[in-house]
Amino acid sequence: MLLFRWLILLFLLAAVVAFMFYAGTGQARYKRFGLIILKWTLIAAFGFFAVLVLERIA
């Protein structure tokens, strides 16, 4: 569980770095890459925490 939390944090940090590159260069590919990382990281995080909640309920 700790490993998964660290992975989420690292992927969110990678998205922030991609957005910083976009802000610095203005190239749309960095924004697109950051949004893709952010989207899939949030989907994975919500899924992981949903499983944890369901385990507590059952």
C-alpha positions in Angstrom: 0.0 0.0 0.0 2.9 2.4 0.8 4.4 1.6 -2.6 1.2 2.5 -4.4 0.9 5.8 -2.5 4.5 6.7 -3.5 3.8 5.8 -7.1 0.7 8.1 -7.1 2.8 10.9 -5.6 5.6 10.4 -8.2 3.1 10.4 -11.1 1.5 13.5 -9.8 4.9 15.1 -9.6 5.7 14.0 -13.2 2.4 15.7 -14.3 3.5 18.9 -12.5 6.9 18.8 -14.2 5.2 18.3 -17.6 3.0 21.4 -16.9 6.0 23.4 -15.9 7.7 22.4 -19.2 4.5 23.6 -21.0 4.5 26.9 -19.1 8.2 27.4 -20.0 8.2 26.3 -23.6 4.5 26.8 -24.7 4.6 23.5 -26.6 1.2 21.8 -26.5 2.7 18.3 -26.3 3.8 18.8 -22.7 0.4 19.9 -21.7 -1.2 16.9 -23.4 1.4 14.6 -21.8 0.7 16.2 -18.4 -3.1 15.8 -18.8 -2.7 12.1 -19.8 -0.5 11.4 -16.7 -2.9 13.2 -14.4 -6.0 11.5 -15.8 -4.6 8.0 -15.5 -3.1 8.7 -12.1 -6.4 9.9 -10.7 -8.3 7.0 -12.2 -5.8 4.5 -10.6 -5.9 6.4 -7.3 -9.7 6.5 -7.1 -9.9 2.8 -8.0 -7.3 1.9 -5.4 -9.1 3.8 -2.6 -12.5 2.5 -3.7 -11.2 -1.0 -3.2 -9.9 0.0 0.3 -13.3 1.4 1.2 -15.1 -1.7 -0.1 -12.9 -3.9 2.0 -13.8 -1.9 5.1 -17.5 -2.2 4.4 -17.5 -5.9 3.7 
